[in-house]
Amino acid sequence: MAENMQLGIDLGTTNLLVYLGKKGIVFNEPSVIAFDHESGRIVAAGEDAHRMIGKVHSKISVIKPLQNGVISDMKAAKSLLTYVLQKIQNLTTRDLARASAVMCCPSEVTKIERDIMAELAREMGINDIFIEEEIKAGALGANVDIFKSRGIMMVDIGGGTTDVGVLSFGDIVLSRTIRMAGNYIDKEIAKLVKKNERVEIGELTSEKAKVELADLRENAPLVTNRYAGRDIVRGVPKYINISSSDVSQVLNPVFEDIVILIKALLKDTPPELSADIYQNGILLSGGGALIKGVDEFISKRVHVPVRIVSNPLTCVAEGSKYLLKNRGDYLVNPLQL
């Protein structure tokens, strides 16, 4: 391995993406890991571990190392990253010691939470580590030049958090974060089904219902799908119908809150930057940007054009390669290096 090996890590609540210099994105799978209870040995990671959620016996623990955008289980997070870098990419401890790495986080995480992320990298043997905001990386990864004297608003609707930020001259001017995003929607769908149908559905099922039925368009067609769960009264398996209208009952309040967050940030944005945002529009990224009609929903309420970036799921990881070039220095435009 070359001595200047570069790593970009988007350690998301839902997905882990790893960018490796000269190779691009080498890993893009769910942030899930499964351990054997007795030995502590890794049974599965990524997509394989994700499929095990809610389906394993007592000898296996399936863990999501991140909650709401921050590390909640240091051991599991370290094991997941180490597994990806050493087992998948065959990187040795010596390779990691020579690496320069950037880890991306929500804009409003605390200093303690940032320190935990840096400590995670150091425990893996990565000494040269710095932390940057996801919205900055996402804008760069979407091929937006944030180094001009032009205001840009980025809205990243992820798994654990929704991040909203205004960027200009290579850095963040204003930002806000709410811990309400994809995973919150999954839980609320499960709660709604339990309340209305007296049936309990699993995490994977509620996520599937969200992906298949989520629609924010005004005159969206009614779609109904069948899903299996457990009758909480009789304790037996049961099929139920979930419609796009049911999912909208959960989606609409969540996205109304996101609109409130965007409006609050626009209210605090300096007038010259506000004019730029109105002219250039608001950029959407993250898994939430894939929901049908989300751009129309937000645009109609904030009266500003909204567009979805071309690579909403990978733009943060792809943007990390630029942050590795300038190490977050707003005076150096990595797009010109």
N, C-alpha and C positions, 0 to 999 in steps of 0.2 A: 504494500500500500504506500502511496505517496505520503510524504510527511505533512503536507498541507491538506489532508483529507477534510472535507467539509460536510457537516451534518445539519440538516434542518428538521426539527421535530415539532409536529403539530399534535400535541398530546391532548386530544379532544375527549369530551365526556362520552361521546358515541363512537367515534372512530380515531384510530391512531394512524397518522401518515408520517412517513419518514422519507426525507429527501437526502440523497447521497450525491455529492459532487461528481460531475461527469457521467452519472448514471440516471439522474432524475428521480422520480418517486419510485422507491423500491418496495414500499409496503403501504397498503391502504386497506385496512380491515378493522372490524370492531375492536374497541378498547376493552377486551374481556380476556381473562385468563382462568384456567381451571387447574387446581392442585389436587394431588392425592393427600388425604388427611394425615395418614401415618408417616409417610416418607417425606412429604413436602415437595415431591417431584412434580414437575409440570406435566399435566396430562394433555392439555391442548391450549392453544392461544389463538386470538383473532377470530376469524370466521368459524372455525371448528368449535371453539369454546362458546361462541355466541349461540350456536345451534343447540348447545347443551343446557341453556338457561331453562330452569323449571322442569328438567327431565332427568336429573341425576339422582343417584342413591346417596346415602349418608357418608360414604367413603370419599366422595369428591366434593370439593368446594369450588363453585363458580363465582368469580369476583370481578366486579367493575372497579378498577382502581381510582376512578375519578367520579366525583359528584359535583354537579353545578359548576363545572369548569375548573375545579381545583382538585389536587391530589388528596384523597381521603384514606388511602391505604398505601403507604410508602413501600412496603415490602412487595406488594403485588405489582405496583407500578414499575419498580426496579426489575422485577422478574420478567415482566412483559417486554420492557425495552431491551433488556439483556438477551432475552430469547430471540427477539427480532434481529438484533444486530449481530449476535454471535452465531445463532443457529441458521438464520435465513441468509445473512450476508457474509458469514464466515469471518467476521471481524474479530481480531484478537485483542487482548487487554492492551497490548503494545500499540495497536492501531488506534484504539480509543484514546490512549494517553496523548497521541500526536494530533488528535482531531480538534478542529474548531467547530463549536456547535452553537446553534441558536434554538431556544425553545419558545414557542408562542403561547401567549396566555390572554384571557379577557382583559380589557383595559382597566377595569376597576378592582382587580385583585389586590389584596393588601401586601405590604412589604414582607410580612411573615410568609404569606402564600408564595410569593416570588422566591424567597430564600429557600423554601422547601423544594421548589422546582430545581433551583441551582444545586442544592444539596443532593438531590436525586442524581443529577448528572455526575457530580463529583464522586458519589458512591459507586457509580459505574466505571470510574476511572477517567472520565472526561474532565480535564483540568481547565481547558479554555472554553468557558460557557458564558453566554449572556442571554438575558430574557427580553423579548420584544412583544409588543401588542399584536393581537391577531388582526385587527382591522388595518393596521399599517401593512402587514405582510399580505393580507388579502387584496388590498388595493394594488400593490406592486405585482402580485401574482396574476391579477386581472389585466395587466399591462396598462395601468393608469399611472401617468407621471404625476406623482404627488409632490414633486420638487419645484413645480412652477408656482407663481403667485396667483393661485387659483384655488378657491374653496371646493372641496369634494366631501360629500357625505356618504359614508359607508355604513350599511346595516347588515350585520352578520347574525343570522338566526340559526344557531347551532343546536346541539343536543341538550346541553346544560344551561347555556346562557344566551341571551340576545344582547349583542354589543352594538352600540350606535356611536359613531364618531365623526367629527369634522376634521379634515386634514388640509394643511396648506404649508408650503415651503418645507416639505419633507418630514413633517412631524404632526402630532395630534394637537389640535387647538382645544377641542372640547370632546368629552366622551361620557357616556353613561352605560351602565350595564344592569340588566334585570335577570334574575335567575328563573326565567320563565321561557321555555323553548320546547324542543321536540320531546324530551323525556317527560316533561310536565304534562304535555298533551296526551302522551301514552297513558299516564296514570289517571288522568281525568276521564279518558274514554272508558277505562276499566271501572272506575267509580260509577260512571253513568249507567253502564250495562248492569252492574251489580244492583243499583238502586231501582232501575226500571224493569229488569228482567229477572231479578233474583238469581242471576247466574254469574259465577266468577270466571273471568277469562285471564289467561296468563299474559306475561309481559310481551312475549313474541306475537301473540294474537292481537293484542291491542295496537302494537306497532304496525302489524300487517294491515289492520283495519284503517289506521291513519294513512298509510301509504296509498292504499287502494281507493279510499273514499273521501279524503280531504279535498275540498273544493270551495274556494272563496268567491267564485264568480256569482254575479247577481242572479242570473237566470240559469243556474247550473241544473242539468238534468238530474232527476232523482235516481240514484243507483242503490240497490240493496244486495248485500252479499250475506252468505251463511258462514257462521263461525261456530266452533265447538268450545264448550266450557263445562263447568261443573255446577249443577243445580245446588245452591246453598241450603235449600230446604230438605231435599231428599238425598242429596249427596251422590247423585248419579250423573253420568255424562249427558249433556243436552246440547242440541243445536239451536242457535238463535239467529234471527235476522238483524243485522245492523245496517242502517241506511246512511247515505251521505248527509241526510238531514240531521240524524243523531250526532254525527261527527261535527257538523256545523255548530251544534249547541255548545260544544267544547271549544272549537276553533275561534269563533267570533269574539268571545270575551278576551281570549288570549291576544289576538291580533289588535283588538281595540286598545289593550294595554300597551302594546308595542307602538301603536300610533300615538298614544299619549306621551310615551317616552321620546319619540321623534319630535313631536311638537314642542316638548319642554326643551329639547336641545336646540331646536331652531329658534326658540324664543330668546335663548342666551347667546346665539351666534351673532357676531358683529355684522352690521348691515352690508359691508362690501362682500363678505363671504356668503351671506344669505343670497345676494344677487347672483353670485357664481353658481350656488347650488340650484337656484331656480332655473338658471340657464343650462347647466350641465346635467341636472337631474340627480336623483338619489340612486345609489348602486346597492343591489341586494346580493348577498352571498350566503353560504351555509345551506344545510339540508332544507330549512324552512322556505328557501327561495324556490324550491321545486314544487311547492303546493300550487295547484292551478288557481290562477286569478289573484295571486298575492300582490303582484305589482299594481293591478287595477284597484284592488281594495285599499292599498296604502295611498296611492296617487289621488284617488277621489276624496280622501279625508284630509290630506295635508296640502292639496292643490299644488303639488310639485310633480314634474315628470319622474317616473320610477322605471328603472330597467334592471334586468337580472344579468349578472356577469356571465360570460360564456362558460366559465369553469367553476361554478359555485361550490362544489365539494372539495376541490383540490387547490383553489387559489391561495390559501394560506401557506400550504407546504411549498407550492411553486414560488411564492413570494419570498420564502426564506432564503433562497439562493442569492437574492439581491441584498438582503440584510446582512448576509455573510460577507458581502463585498465591502460594505461601508460600516458594518458593525453598529448600525443605528444612528450614524452621524448624519444629521440633516444637511450639513455643509457639503457632503459628498454625494453626488447623484450616481447611484450604482447602475442606472440604466444607460449611462454613457461610458461605463468602464468596460 
